[in-house]
């Protein structure tokens, strides 16, 4: 693939991801943050700094692809205690949550 085509594809993917995140409504964002505070913190520890599960801090998640993180959120990690949450959220919501974790978890 030519460099310009790769750049164009990357720009398109970023635009598509941004549009998808924009589709997550404000009320749902509040629910997702609440899920982080209640469900995720039970394994990933207070402040998501690590516990039975690894840390979900910006430092720990730096350099990881948001799409890969969203896949883990949706489908879990087979062979570990990390469950999938596909029954509780859409792919767009998982991507929004992954992005939020990478940037530092704060209220929506």
N, C-alpha and C positions, 0 to 999 in steps of 0.2 A: 504494500500500500504506500502510495506517495505521502510525503510529509504533509502536504496541504490537505489530503483526504483524511489523514489521521487527526490533524488539528480540527478539521470540520466535524469529524465524528465525535471528538472529545467535547467540543462546544455544544453539539446537539445533545449528547448525554447529560451534560451539566444543565442545560436548559430544561430537558425533560425531567430531571431529578428535582430541580427547583420548582417546576410547575407542579409536580406531584406533591412536594412538601407543602406548597401553598394550598393544596386541596384539603389538608388536614385542618379541620375547623378548630376554632379557639376552645370550645367546650371539650372537644376530644383531646386537645393538647393537655388540658388540665387533667383529664382522666389518665392519660398516658404518664404524665409526671407523677400522679398519685400512685400508679402501678409501680413505677420505679421506686418510689419511697417505701412502698409496702411490700411488694413481692420481690423485687430484685435485691433490695437491701437485706432481706432475710438471709440470703446466701453470700452476697457480695459485700456485706458489712456496712456499718454506719458510714455515711458519706460515700458509699460505693468504693471505699478505699481497699477493699479486699477482705475476705473471710474464708468460708469454705470454697467460694468461687473467687476467681482472680479480681483484681481491681478494675473498675470501669471509669477510671479517671482519664482526663485528656492526655496525661503523660503516658499512661499504659496503652492508650488507644492510638497514639500518634503514629502516623504513617500507615495505618490500616485502612483499607478500602471500605467506604461506607456501605457499599453493596454487600461486601462479605460480612460485615457486622450485622446488617439487616437480615441476611440469611441465617446467621446464628440465632438472632432474636426470634425469627419465625420458626426455625426447624430444630433448634437446640444443638447439642453436641452429642451424637451417639456415643454410648459407652461412658458417659459422664452423668452427673446429676443435673446438668443444664437442660431444662425442658424447652420445648418449642412453644411459642405463643401464637402460632398461625390461627388458632381458633379464637383468639382474643383481639387480633388486629390485622389490618391489611398490610400489604407490602409497602405501600406509601407511608403508612403510619410507622412501620418498623424502620424505614429509611429516615424518617423525621427523628425518631428516637435515637437512632445510631448517630446521626449528625449532632443531635443535642448532647449526647454523651461525649463525643469528640471535642465539642466546644466548651464543655463544662456544664454540668447539670445545674440548672437554676430554674426557678418558676417560669412558666411560659409567658 
